[in-house]
Amino acid sequence: MMRDIYLKPGKEESLKRFHPWVFSGAIARMEGRPREGELVAVRSSEGVFLAKGHFQIGSIAVRVLSFEEAEAVDGAFWERKLRLSHDMRRAIGLAGLPGNDTYRLVHGEGDNLPGLVIDVYGHTAVMQAHSVGMHLERMHIVEALLKVMEGEVTSVYYKSETTLPFKAGLQPEDGFLVGGTQDNVAMEYGLKFHIDWLKGQKTGFFIDQRENRSLLERYAKGRGVLNMFCYTGGFSVYALRGGARLVHSVDSSSKAVDLTVENVALNFPDDARHAAFAEDAFKYLDRMGGDYDLIVLDPPAFAKHRDALHNALQGYRKLNAKAFEKIRPGGILFTFSCSQAVTKEQFRTSVFTAAALAERRVRILHQLTQPADHPVNIYHPEGEYLKGLVLYVE
């Protein structure tokens, strides 16, 4: 029997518009004391059923799984939801695409499964829980996943040690829930990459930049390319395939630089066009010469919450201004923000201010976002986190 949570008068409107979150400030009272991760029913102040979802202590108190009172959250539910996600990836040509076995199968709210991320790398799926409820359901989700994937996935690695709330006292351990493999090479659009799901960021690779990497390949021919914040070297490998005359990869992490070198060697062994440097981004930009006419700025999230927004916008402005100062005339700048707290308008204003400070004439070639396997739920616009601009610098 599910416990009921009652909202304050007027707080049901967002749920009527199918927004998948209930904030703690909207709650008037609860039946008893729900445990973290428990499935609860959300009701209006008059007692009308609105939704059901996982309860969690924090500002987001309920992550909605269903708006249907009669829909049970059981094995059939997980299988149905995962099948819908997989069908969509097949429909857009990612799942089952020759030369590409790397894609996001479940993107949280974008796939109506808030708190859950599943990325597919070859025959391995990497699963990440961002809510206690998804953590508690992990084995049911794995069981459904194997049914849906029908042999396409044979191993499932669980990577949630850093994504679950530490106050919940869950003590999750990363590791294989099913199967196990040493083969960590996956393919993206015909290029091979080592996926570090053991110690790497996110699930081991930034799948969300796939289409933007492919776009960069089209502009790379004959250019000197700087891939700043290179992480696993994705943009660098695409630039090399695109015919760049030189590619330099920079990251403050020596481990990231090592992984970039491995990925370049996997695709272009002994290619003298590539060099990698473990160095602070701003220091490198200060000392670099005018070798580059294509620069990629893909920093980690400068603002993980709204309290850091002011400093983040200053950081984007400073970083882009330095790139505008140094890029050669006729150069192209790919610049990104993955901070959910930063809006498209705020990011664009920071970049435009940077261009003005550097006194460069700049034109927008492309406005970029996350790819189709990272969908944005139309009722949850907050899910659009990746912002990018491709700029021509006169």
VMD Tcl script that draws the C-alpha trace (Angstrom):
set ca {
  {0.00 0.00 0.00}
  {1.53 3.31 -1.10}
  {1.70 6.23 1.26}
  {0.01 9.43 0.15}
  {1.63 12.85 -0.10}
  {-0.72 15.85 -0.19}
  {0.20 19.11 -1.86}
  {-0.57 22.63 -0.75}
  {-3.51 24.32 -2.52}
  {-2.56 25.45 -6.02}
  {0.67 23.43 -6.13}
  {-0.75 20.74 -8.38}
  {-0.59 22.82 -11.58}
  {2.90 21.69 -12.61}
  {1.89 18.03 -12.29}
  {-1.19 18.69 -14.41}
  {1.30 19.88 -17.05}
  {3.23 16.60 -16.59}
  {6.31 18.11 -14.97}
  {8.19 15.14 -13.45}
  {9.27 16.74 -10.15}
  {7.52 17.57 -6.87}
  {9.45 20.05 -4.77}
  {9.51 19.73 -1.00}
  {8.11 23.24 -0.59}
  {4.91 22.20 -2.40}
  {4.07 19.48 0.14}
  {1.45 20.17 2.80}
  {1.59 16.82 4.61}
  {2.57 13.18 4.27}
  {1.08 9.95 5.54}
  {3.60 8.71 8.06}
  {7.28 9.06 7.21}
  {8.12 7.63 3.77}
  {11.51 6.01 3.44}
  {13.92 7.35 0.84}
  {13.32 5.57 -2.44}
  {9.81 4.48 -1.47}
  {7.06 4.65 -4.09}
  {4.47 7.26 -3.04}
  {1.25 8.66 -4.46}
  {1.00 12.42 -4.87}
  {-2.42 13.98 -4.34}
  {-3.90 17.45 -4.52}
  {-5.02 19.26 -1.38}
  {-8.49 17.81 -2.07}
  {-7.12 14.27 -2.29}
  {-7.27 13.84 -6.08}
  {-4.58 11.51 -7.47}
  {-1.96 13.34 -9.54}
  {1.07 11.08 -9.90}
  {3.24 8.39 -8.33}
  {7.00 8.33 -7.98}
  {10.09 7.83 -5.85}
  {10.31 9.81 -2.62}
  {13.61 11.36 -1.60}
  {14.74 13.78 1.09}
  {15.86 17.05 -0.52}
  {14.52 19.91 -2.60}
  {13.17 17.46 -5.22}
  {10.98 15.34 -2.96}
  {9.31 13.13 -5.59}
  {10.53 12.09 -9.03}
  {7.47 11.07 -11.00}
  {7.33 7.68 -12.73}
  {3.68 7.64 -13.77}
  {0.67 9.93 -14.00}
  {-1.69 6.94 -14.20}
  {-3.15 5.72 -10.90}
  {-3.80 2.21 -12.25}
  {-0.28 1.75 -13.68}
  {1.78 -0.59 -11.49}
  {5.51 0.03 -11.15}
  {6.67 -3.57 -11.55}
  {8.81 -5.68 -13.86}
  {6.45 -5.11 -16.76}
  {6.65 -1.36 -16.15}
  {10.47 -1.30 -16.41}
  {10.44 -3.49 -19.50}
  {7.83 -1.30 -21.19}
  {9.72 1.91 -20.43}
  {13.08 0.54 -21.59}
  {11.52 -0.84 -24.75}
  {10.09 2.58 -25.57}
  {13.56 4.10 -25.11}
  {15.21 1.43 -27.25}
  {12.58 1.73 -29.98}
  {13.19 5.46 -30.17}
  {16.99 4.95 -30.55}
  {16.32 2.48 -33.35}
  {13.87 4.86 -35.00}
  {16.46 7.67 -35.13}
  {19.10 5.31 -36.49}
  {21.47 5.05 -33.54}
  {20.81 1.60 -32.07}
  {21.89 -0.99 -34.61}
  {23.77 1.54 -36.78}
  {26.81 -0.09 -38.48}
  {30.05 1.41 -37.21}
  {28.36 2.86 -34.12}
  {27.73 0.86 -30.94}
  {27.86 3.84 -28.58}
  {24.69 5.67 -27.54}
  {22.57 6.72 -24.56}
  {19.66 4.35 -24.04}
  {18.00 6.14 -21.09}
  {18.32 9.85 -20.39}
  {16.47 10.41 -17.11}
  {13.56 12.81 -17.40}
  {13.98 12.90 -21.19}
  {12.85 9.27 -21.27}
  {10.31 9.65 -18.45}
  {12.61 7.78 -16.05}
  {13.92 10.54 -13.76}
  {17.00 9.52 -11.82}
  {18.20 6.88 -14.30}
  {20.91 6.98 -16.96}
  {21.96 4.02 -19.12}
  {24.70 4.29 -21.74}
  {25.53 1.49 -24.17}
  {29.14 0.80 -25.17}
  {29.28 -2.23 -27.44}
  {27.99 -5.21 -25.46}
  {28.30 -3.36 -22.13}
  {25.68 -1.06 -20.63}
  {26.77 1.38 -17.93}
  {23.93 2.22 -15.56}
  {23.89 5.20 -13.24}
  {21.31 5.99 -10.54}
  {20.79 9.59 -9.47}
  {17.99 8.80 -7.02}
  {17.58 6.39 -4.14}
  {14.49 4.89 -5.78}
  {16.39 3.93 -8.94}
  {19.18 2.47 -6.82}
  {16.73 0.23 -4.97}
  {15.18 -0.90 -8.27}
  {18.52 -1.56 -9.99}
  {18.21 -5.35 -10.29}
  {14.65 -5.13 -11.64}
  {15.89 -2.59 -14.19}
  {18.79 -4.85 -15.20}
  {16.44 -7.80 -15.66}
  {14.20 -5.71 -17.93}
  {17.21 -4.29 -19.78}
  {18.54 -7.73 -20.73}
  {15.11 -8.74 -22.05}
  {14.76 -5.60 -24.15}
  {18.30 -5.69 -25.58}
  {18.01 -9.37 -26.64}
  {21.72 -10.15 -26.64}
  {22.86 -6.70 -27.77}
  {23.97 -6.12 -24.16}
  {25.58 -8.94 -22.17}
  {27.23 -7.02 -19.31}
  {25.84 -4.27 -17.07}
  {28.23 -2.10 -15.06}
  {26.75 -0.08 -12.18}
  {28.44 3.29 -11.62}
  {26.60 5.24 -8.93}
  {29.07 5.78 -6.08}
  {29.37 9.49 -6.89}
  {25.81 10.21 -8.09}
  {23.68 9.07 -5.16}
  {23.06 11.32 -2.11}
  {25.69 10.43 0.49}
  {23.31 11.27 3.35}
  {21.07 8.39 2.32}
  {23.62 5.97 3.78}
  {23.37 3.54 0.87}
  {27.10 2.89 0.50}
  {26.75 1.85 -3.16}
  {29.63 0.04 -4.82}
  {30.53 0.38 -8.47}
  {30.86 -2.91 -10.30}
  {29.27 -5.36 -12.70}
  {25.73 -6.38 -11.81}
  {25.64 -8.85 -14.68}
  {28.47 -10.34 -16.72}
  {31.88 -8.71 -16.81}
  {34.38 -7.83 -19.50}
  {37.86 -6.42 -20.02}
  {36.93 -5.20 -23.51}
  {36.33 -1.48 -23.06}
  {36.70 -0.37 -26.68}
  {33.55 1.00 -28.29}
  {32.94 2.53 -31.70}
  {31.41 5.90 -32.55}
  {30.81 6.67 -36.24}
  {33.65 4.35 -37.26}
  {36.17 5.64 -34.70}
  {37.34 3.57 -31.72}
  {37.53 4.78 -28.13}
  {38.63 3.29 -24.83}
  {35.73 3.77 -22.39}
  {36.91 4.24 -18.80}
  {33.75 3.24 -16.96}
  {35.82 2.22 -13.93}
  {37.31 5.62 -13.05}
  {36.22 7.98 -15.80}
  {33.81 10.90 -15.53}
  {30.08 10.36 -16.09}
  {29.70 6.82 -17.44}
  {33.19 6.88 -18.96}
  {32.67 8.93 -22.12}
  {30.85 12.10 -23.17}
  {28.36 10.66 -25.65}
  {26.48 13.97 -25.70}
  {29.12 15.58 -27.95}
  {28.91 12.93 -30.69}
  {27.11 15.05 -33.32}
  {29.20 18.10 -32.46}
  {32.41 16.08 -32.90}
  {31.12 14.95 -36.28}
  {30.42 18.58 -37.24}
  {33.94 19.61 -36.23}
  {35.36 16.94 -38.55}
  {33.82 18.81 -41.50}
  {35.70 22.00 -40.58}
  {39.06 20.48 -39.63}
  {40.72 20.01 -43.05}
  {44.01 21.89 -43.25}
  {43.51 23.64 -39.91}
  {45.61 23.80 -36.76}
  {43.27 22.49 -34.05}
  {43.40 23.08 -30.29}
  {41.17 20.77 -28.25}
  {40.99 22.39 -24.83}
  {39.66 20.32 -21.88}
  {40.20 17.30 -24.14}
  {39.26 14.57 -21.58}
  {39.25 11.40 -23.74}
  {40.26 13.23 -26.93}
  {37.02 12.79 -28.85}
  {37.25 16.08 -30.74}
  {40.95 15.44 -31.43}
  {40.32 12.06 -33.07}
  {37.57 13.47 -35.28}
  {39.80 16.42 -36.25}
  {42.56 14.04 -37.32}
  {40.14 12.07 -39.48}
  {38.93 15.35 -40.94}
  {42.41 16.16 -42.24}
  {43.70 18.71 -39.70}
  {47.33 19.74 -40.29}
  {48.01 19.58 -36.54}
  {45.97 18.75 -33.42}
  {46.97 19.69 -29.89}
  {45.02 18.25 -26.92}
  {45.15 19.97 -23.53}
  {43.74 18.94 -20.16}
  {44.75 19.68 -16.57}
  {44.43 15.95 -15.80}
  {47.42 13.84 -16.79}
  {45.15 10.76 -16.76}
  {42.86 12.42 -19.30}
  {45.85 13.28 -21.48}
  {47.05 9.65 -21.29}
  {43.60 8.45 -22.34}
  {43.56 10.92 -25.24}
  {46.95 9.64 -26.42}
  {45.62 6.05 -26.23}
  {42.53 6.92 -28.25}
  {44.53 8.75 -30.91}
  {46.87 5.74 -31.18}
  {43.87 3.41 -31.46}
  {42.77 5.19 -34.63}
  {45.89 6.92 -35.98}
  {49.01 5.13 -34.67}
  {52.26 7.13 -34.81}
  {50.51 10.17 -36.28}
  {52.97 13.06 -35.93}
  {50.20 15.64 -36.31}
  {49.04 15.09 -32.71}
  {50.56 16.24 -29.42}
  {49.02 16.33 -25.94}
  {49.78 18.50 -22.91}
  {48.78 18.21 -19.25}
  {48.39 21.85 -18.31}
  {45.93 24.38 -16.88}
  {43.72 25.78 -19.63}
  {44.21 29.46 -18.83}
  {47.99 29.08 -18.50}
  {48.15 27.30 -21.84}
  {46.02 29.94 -23.54}
  {48.25 32.66 -22.08}
  {51.48 31.18 -23.43}
  {50.30 29.70 -26.74}
  {51.19 31.28 -30.05}
  {49.04 31.85 -33.09}
  {49.15 28.27 -34.37}
  {45.44 27.60 -34.18}
  {42.63 28.41 -36.56}
  {40.16 25.98 -34.97}
  {39.74 25.96 -31.19}
  {37.43 23.78 -29.08}
  {36.45 24.99 -25.60}
  {34.51 22.25 -23.83}
  {35.07 22.89 -20.10}
  {33.50 20.96 -17.23}
  {30.41 22.52 -15.66}
  {31.43 25.91 -14.25}
  {28.11 26.13 -12.36}
  {26.65 22.97 -10.86}
  {24.06 25.04 -8.97}
  {22.62 28.55 -9.19}
  {24.74 29.89 -6.32}
  {27.80 29.56 -8.57}
  {26.17 31.23 -11.59}
  {27.89 34.62 -11.35}
  {31.38 33.13 -11.13}
  {30.55 30.67 -13.92}
  {29.53 33.43 -16.32}
  {32.73 35.30 -15.52}
  {34.69 32.11 -16.20}
  {33.07 31.60 -19.61}
  {33.71 35.25 -20.47}
  {37.39 35.08 -19.48}
  {37.99 31.75 -21.23}
  {36.37 32.78 -24.50}
  {38.02 36.21 -24.50}
  {41.42 34.53 -24.32}
  {40.52 32.23 -27.23}
  {39.28 35.19 -29.30}
  {42.56 36.99 -28.65}
  {44.70 34.09 -29.84}
  {42.75 32.45 -32.69}
  {43.99 33.23 -36.18}
  {41.94 35.40 -38.56}
  {39.43 33.25 -40.38}
  {39.43 30.83 -37.46}
  {36.52 28.81 -36.11}
  {35.66 28.51 -32.42}
  {33.57 25.66 -31.02}
  {32.57 26.80 -27.52}
  {30.31 24.99 -25.04}
  {28.63 25.11 -21.65}
  {27.29 21.95 -20.00}
  {26.09 23.82 -16.90}
  {22.35 23.28 -16.46}
  {22.16 26.41 -14.30}
  {23.38 28.55 -17.24}
  {20.72 29.41 -19.82}
  {21.37 29.66 -23.55}
  {20.90 33.43 -23.36}
  {23.34 33.83 -20.46}
  {25.98 31.71 -22.16}
  {25.59 33.58 -25.44}
  {25.86 36.94 -23.65}
  {29.10 35.81 -21.97}
  {30.58 34.73 -25.31}
  {29.45 37.91 -27.08}
  {30.95 40.04 -24.30}
  {34.19 38.10 -24.68}
  {34.25 38.83 -28.41}
  {33.72 42.53 -27.75}
  {36.51 42.58 -25.13}
  {38.86 40.94 -27.63}
  {37.70 43.38 -30.33}
  {37.08 40.60 -32.86}
  {34.31 40.49 -35.46}
  {32.41 37.24 -34.98}
  {29.60 35.45 -36.80}
  {27.49 32.53 -35.62}
  {27.68 29.49 -37.89}
  {25.82 26.99 -35.71}
  {23.91 26.88 -32.42}
  {24.44 23.47 -30.84}
  {22.77 21.35 -28.21}
  {22.70 17.76 -26.99}
  {21.98 14.93 -29.47}
  {18.74 13.04 -30.05}
  {19.64 10.19 -27.68}
  {19.72 12.83 -24.90}
  {16.12 13.98 -25.50}
  {14.48 16.85 -23.66}
  {11.05 16.08 -22.20}
  {8.82 18.84 -23.58}
  {7.27 19.19 -20.12}
  {10.73 19.44 -18.49}
  {12.68 22.13 -20.38}
  {15.30 22.11 -17.60}
  {16.64 18.99 -19.28}
  {18.29 21.04 -22.03}
  {21.72 21.40 -20.43}
  {24.26 21.43 -23.29}
  {24.74 24.74 -25.09}
  {27.20 25.35 -27.88}
  {28.13 27.92 -30.51}
  {30.27 27.54 -33.61}
  {31.71 30.94 -34.46}
  {33.65 32.33 -37.43}
  {36.23 34.85 -36.24}
  {37.32 37.39 -38.86}
}
mol new
graphics top color blue
foreach p $ca { graphics top sphere $p radius 0.5 }
foreach p [lrange $ca 0 end-1] q [lrange $ca 1 end] { graphics top cylinder $p $q radius 0.2 }
display resetview
